[in-house]
Amino acid sequence: MNGFIEPIVGRYVHVENDGEINRIYFEENGTGIPLVCLHTAGSDNRQWRHLLNDAEFTKHFRIIAFDLPWHGKSNPPDSRYASEYRLTTASYTAIIRAFCRALALEKPVVMGCSIGGRIVLNLAIDHASEFRALIGLEAADFQQPWYDTTWLNRPDVHGGEVCAALVSGLIAPQSPEASRNETLWAYKQGGPGIFKGDLYFYRVDGDLRGRVGRIDVRACPLYLLTGEYDFSCTVEDTMRTAASIPGATAIAMEQLGHFPMSENPAQFRRYIAPVLDDIRDREKV
């Protein structure tokens, strides 16, 4: 509709982490239970705009989606511009916790997709008491790499187009064309070497095999949802992981791939709505 202004508000928060201030961009909408959303590797918080604009969800949740440092509108820390970017389990965990502290969020829910889903598992292992619930989309303790990262930061290759091409097959064939294009557009705009640096966490440093059995869902409920067309984190990967976590909720999502919240928001809503309702119901007990 011409002239329609979305209710999403975008701002910057200064977050101290590892002895340095990070100027982090985030968007939010709604009131109620804080729900922090983590984007996929090489992308940014635009993936969550449909959730942020959902009038029913924002009646009960303060939905917050932020760009990791080096991604989207969050620049690298001032001292790091000349450094190679590499995301690690420790650095990823630290920036999420620092962001939540900077906004003074009281026991937020955290939902992450892909690398965000993997780090949700680490939050459940080491920091469950800080969160109300954790939701991992396309999440597993480990996935065997199927890609060659040497192509992702070369002077003779358009990095953004290669990144988009690499992930394009992970989108379910039922996804609307406009949503598919929007999902890939963010990949075409990523900074040099950022997708490759995120995948360092995903394929090397973030191997959680042998650790997820420590997760206690009585301390913090855990929900794992994976699209049936995701061949990066398969449904089998997620179900294998969930089998090691007594009490974890694991759901296979039909007609969805690796980017459910952006590639087909209406279909994703059918799966995430009951999860958010369950989290609200737990508050009433």
ZIVEN-V343470 format. One record per pair of residues at least 6 apart in sequence whose ideal C-beta (glycine too) atoms are under 7 Angstrom apart, sorted by the first residue. I is the first residue (numbers start at 1). GAP is how many residues later the second one is. D is the distance in whole Angstrom. If there is no record, write none. Layout:
BEGIN
{{I & GAP & D} {I & GAP & D}}
END
This chain:
BEGIN
{{6 & 47 & 6} {7 & 22 & 5} {7 & 46 & 7} {8 & 19 & 5} {8 & 21 & 5} {8 & 41 & 7} {8 & 44 & 5} {8 & 45 & 6} {9 & 18 & 7} {9 & 19 & 6} {9 & 20 & 7} {10 & 15 & 7} {10 & 17 & 5} {11 & 15 & 6} {12 & 11 & 5} {12 & 12 & 7} {12 & 13 & 5} {13 & 11 & 6} {13 & 13 & 6} {13 & 89 & 5} {13 & 90 & 6} {14 & 7 & 5} {14 & 9 & 6} {15 & 7 & 5} {15 & 9 & 5} {15 & 83 & 5} {15 & 84 & 5} {15 & 87 & 5} {16 & 82 & 7} {17 & 77 & 6} {17 & 78 & 5} {17 & 81 & 4} {18 & 76 & 7} {20 & 57 & 5} {20 & 59 & 6} {22 & 47 & 5} {22 & 55 & 6} {23 & 51 & 7} {23 & 52 & 6} {24 & 42 & 6} {24 & 43 & 7} {24 & 45 & 7} {24 & 50 & 5} {24 & 75 & 6} {25 & 41 & 7} {25 & 42 & 5} {25 & 47 & 6} {25 & 48 & 4} {25 & 49 & 5} {26 & 19 & 7} {26 & 38 & 6} {26 & 39 & 7} {26 & 40 & 4} {27 & 18 & 6} {27 & 25 & 6} {27 & 38 & 5} {28 & 34 & 6} {28 & 35 & 6} {28 & 36 & 4} {29 & 23 & 5} {29 & 24 & 7} {29 & 29 & 5} {29 & 34 & 6} {30 & 27 & 7} {30 & 28 & 3} {30 & 31 & 5} {30 & 32 & 5} {30 & 33 & 5} {31 & 31 & 6} {32 & 28 & 4} {32 & 29 & 5} {32 & 30 & 6} {33 & 27 & 6} {33 & 28 & 5} {33 & 29 & 7} {33 & 76 & 6} {33 & 99 & 7} {34 & 28 & 5} {34 & 30 & 6} {34 & 71 & 4} {34 & 74 & 4} {34 & 75 & 7} {35 & 26 & 4} {35 & 27 & 7} {35 & 28 & 5} {35 & 29 & 7} {35 & 73 & 7} {35 & 74 & 5} {35 & 76 & 6} {36 & 28 & 5} {36 & 64 & 6} {36 & 72 & 5} {36 & 74 & 5} {37 & 11 & 5} {37 & 14 & 7} {37 & 26 & 7} {37 & 27 & 7} {37 & 28 & 4} {37 & 74 & 5} {38 & 72 & 7} {38 & 74 & 3} {38 & 75 & 7} {38 & 78 & 3} {38 & 81 & 7} {39 & 6 & 6} {39 & 8 & 5} {39 & 74 & 7} {39 & 77 & 6} {40 & 7 & 7} {40 & 73 & 5} {40 & 74 & 4} {40 & 75 & 6} {40 & 76 & 6} {40 & 219 & 6} {41 & 73 & 6} {41 & 74 & 5} {41 & 154 & 6} {41 & 157 & 4} {41 & 158 & 6} {41 & 161 & 6} {42 & 121 & 5} {42 & 145 & 6} {42 & 148 & 5} {42 & 152 & 6} {42 & 153 & 3} {42 & 156 & 6} {43 & 143 & 5} {43 & 144 & 6} {44 & 23 & 5} {44 & 27 & 5} {44 & 28 & 3} {44 & 142 & 6} {45 & 20 & 4} {45 & 21 & 6} {45 & 22 & 5} {45 & 27 & 6} {46 & 140 & 6} {47 & 139 & 7} {47 & 212 & 7} {47 & 214 & 6} {47 & 215 & 4} {48 & 17 & 4} {48 & 213 & 6} {50 & 211 & 7} {50 & 215 & 4} {51 & 6 & 6} {51 & 12 & 6} {51 & 210 & 6} {52 & 11 & 5} {52 & 13 & 6} {57 & 6 & 7} {57 & 219 & 6} {60 & 220 & 6} {61 & 215 & 7} {66 & 33 & 6} {67 & 6 & 5} {67 & 7 & 4} {68 & 6 & 6} {68 & 27 & 7} {69 & 7 & 6} {69 & 8 & 6} {69 & 26 & 7} {70 & 6 & 5} {70 & 15 & 5} {70 & 121 & 6} {70 & 124 & 5} {71 & 123 & 6} {84 & 109 & 7} {85 & 108 & 6} {85 & 109 & 6} {85 & 112 & 4} {86 & 111 & 5} {86 & 114 & 5} {87 & 110 & 6} {87 & 111 & 5} {87 & 113 & 6} {87 & 114 & 4} {88 & 113 & 6} {88 & 117 & 5} {89 & 33 & 6} {89 & 112 & 6} {89 & 116 & 5} {89 & 117 & 5} {92 & 27 & 5} {92 & 109 & 6} {93 & 26 & 6} {93 & 29 & 6} {93 & 30 & 7} {96 & 14 & 7} {96 & 23 & 7} {96 & 27 & 7} {97 & 30 & 7} {97 & 33 & 7} {100 & 8 & 6} {107 & 23 & 7} {107 & 24 & 6} {107 & 25 & 4} {108 & 23 & 6} {108 & 24 & 6} {109 & 22 & 7} {109 & 23 & 5} {109 & 24 & 5} {109 & 26 & 7} {109 & 170 & 6} {110 & 10 & 6} {110 & 13 & 6} {110 & 21 & 6} {110 & 24 & 6} {111 & 24 & 4} {111 & 26 & 7} {112 & 7 & 6} {112 & 8 & 5} {112 & 24 & 6} {112 & 25 & 7} {113 & 24 & 4} {113 & 25 & 6} {113 & 146 & 7} {113 & 148 & 7} {114 & 24 & 5} {114 & 119 & 7} {114 & 144 & 6} {115 & 83 & 6} {115 & 86 & 6} {115 & 87 & 5} {117 & 19 & 4} {117 & 20 & 5} {117 & 21 & 5} {117 & 22 & 3} {118 & 21 & 6} {118 & 84 & 6} {118 & 88 & 5} {120 & 14 & 5} {120 & 15 & 7} {120 & 16 & 4} {120 & 19 & 6} {121 & 15 & 6} {121 & 18 & 6} {121 & 20 & 6} {121 & 87 & 5} {121 & 91 & 6} {122 & 86 & 6} {123 & 8 & 6} {123 & 11 & 6} {124 & 10 & 5} {124 & 91 & 5} {124 & 96 & 6} {124 & 98 & 5} {125 & 86 & 6} {125 & 87 & 7} {125 & 89 & 5} {125 & 90 & 6} {128 & 88 & 7} {128 & 91 & 4} {128 & 92 & 4} {129 & 90 & 6} {131 & 89 & 5} {132 & 147 & 7} {133 & 87 & 6} {133 & 88 & 5} {133 & 146 & 5} {134 & 86 & 6} {134 & 88 & 5} {135 & 88 & 5} {135 & 140 & 6} {136 & 88 & 5} {137 & 88 & 5} {137 & 123 & 6} {138 & 88 & 5} {138 & 89 & 7} {138 & 92 & 5} {138 & 95 & 4} {138 & 120 & 5} {139 & 85 & 5} {139 & 94 & 7} {139 & 99 & 6} {140 & 93 & 5} {140 & 97 & 4} {140 & 98 & 5} {140 & 100 & 7} {140 & 101 & 5} {141 & 67 & 4} {141 & 68 & 5} {141 & 71 & 5} {141 & 100 & 5} {142 & 65 & 5} {142 & 66 & 6} {142 & 67 & 5} {143 & 89 & 6} {143 & 90 & 5} {143 & 94 & 6} {145 & 58 & 4} {146 & 86 & 7} {147 & 19 & 6} {149 & 47 & 5} {149 & 50 & 5} {151 & 6 & 6} {151 & 11 & 5} {152 & 7 & 6} {152 & 10 & 6} {152 & 11 & 6} {152 & 43 & 5} {152 & 44 & 4} {153 & 6 & 6} {153 & 39 & 6} {153 & 40 & 4} {153 & 43 & 5} {159 & 33 & 6} {160 & 27 & 6} {160 & 28 & 4} {160 & 29 & 6} {160 & 30 & 6} {161 & 27 & 6} {163 & 24 & 4} {163 & 27 & 6} {163 & 32 & 5} {164 & 20 & 4} {164 & 23 & 4} {164 & 24 & 5} {167 & 20 & 6} {167 & 91 & 7} {168 & 16 & 6} {170 & 60 & 6} {170 & 61 & 7} {170 & 62 & 6} {170 & 87 & 5} {170 & 88 & 4} {170 & 89 & 7} {171 & 9 & 5} {171 & 12 & 6} {171 & 86 & 5} {171 & 88 & 6} {171 & 92 & 5} {172 & 55 & 6} {172 & 57 & 4} {172 & 83 & 6} {172 & 84 & 5} {172 & 85 & 4} {172 & 91 & 6} {172 & 92 & 7} {174 & 81 & 4} {174 & 90 & 7} {175 & 82 & 7} {175 & 88 & 4} {175 & 89 & 4} {176 & 88 & 7} {179 & 83 & 6} {179 & 84 & 5} {179 & 85 & 6} {179 & 86 & 7} {180 & 83 & 6} {182 & 80 & 6} {183 & 76 & 5} {183 & 79 & 5} {183 & 80 & 5} {212 & 29 & 6} {212 & 32 & 5} {212 & 33 & 6} {213 & 31 & 5} {213 & 32 & 7} {215 & 7 & 6} {215 & 30 & 5} {217 & 28 & 7} {217 & 30 & 4} {217 & 31 & 6} {221 & 61 & 7} {222 & 23 & 6} {222 & 26 & 5} {222 & 27 & 7} {223 & 26 & 5} {223 & 52 & 5} {224 & 14 & 5} {224 & 17 & 7} {224 & 18 & 5} {224 & 24 & 6} {224 & 25 & 7} {224 & 26 & 5} {225 & 26 & 5} {225 & 28 & 6} {225 & 46 & 6} {226 & 7 & 6} {226 & 9 & 5} {226 & 12 & 4} {226 & 26 & 6} {226 & 27 & 7} {227 & 26 & 5} {227 & 29 & 3} {227 & 30 & 5} {227 & 31 & 6} {227 & 33 & 5} {228 & 7 & 6} {228 & 24 & 6} {228 & 25 & 7} {228 & 26 & 6} {228 & 28 & 7} {229 & 27 & 7} {229 & 28 & 4} {230 & 27 & 5} {230 & 28 & 4} {232 & 26 & 6} {233 & 25 & 7} {235 & 17 & 5} {238 & 12 & 6} {239 & 11 & 6} {242 & 6 & 5} {242 & 8 & 4} {251 & 20 & 6} {253 & 7 & 6} {253 & 18 & 5} {255 & 9 & 7} {255 & 12 & 5} {256 & 8 & 6} {256 & 11 & 6} {256 & 12 & 6} {257 & 6 & 6} {260 & 8 & 4} {261 & 7 & 5}}
END
